[in-house]
Amino acid sequence: MEKPIVGIVLGSDSDLPVMEETARILQDFGVPYEMTIASAHRSPELAADYARSAEERGLAVIISGAGMAAHLPGVLAAYTCLPVIGVPLKGGALNGLDALYSIVQMPPGVPVAAVAVDGARNAALLAIQMLSIKDVELREKFREYKQELAIKTAKKAEKLKKEI
């Protein structure tokens, strides 16, 4: 088994149904990953230790799903120089808007990339784009993926024309 280069960190096992999409996309592209649970509030030392050791373990990107206050991506970013992508998750009184704001409103010097609420697929794709800066083969896979998207969309447009 290849050494993981992407870390997926969930704040809770209840985040798994959404974040499994991240893992599926990475698998489809052949990108080795690891997945764990660490809470910014319930296990802050575990989260900090994960981020501190990520680079020496060979990770290149961390993707973190978090809901409500969504501090986990920021905590991870505080303890590593690796890029962190935050996935705000639906839930709570504001249905994910609070998580989105928490992730995009990081203080200067501690950037966290953010995708849409429940945007686990795009988090994986953004990580793949980051990795493809140095990996030409992965870049070609991503290019093919985008071409497939265009073909599928064109087919849907043709189908719609025939139905109208």
Secondary structure by P-SEA (a helix, b strand, c coil): cccccbbbbbccccccccaaaaaaaaaaacccbbbbbbbccccaaaaaaaaaacccccccbbbbbbccccaaaaaaaaccccbbbbbbbbbccccaaaaaaaaaaccccbbbbbccccaaaaaaaaaaaaaacccaaaaaaaaaaaaaaaaaaaaaaaaaaaac
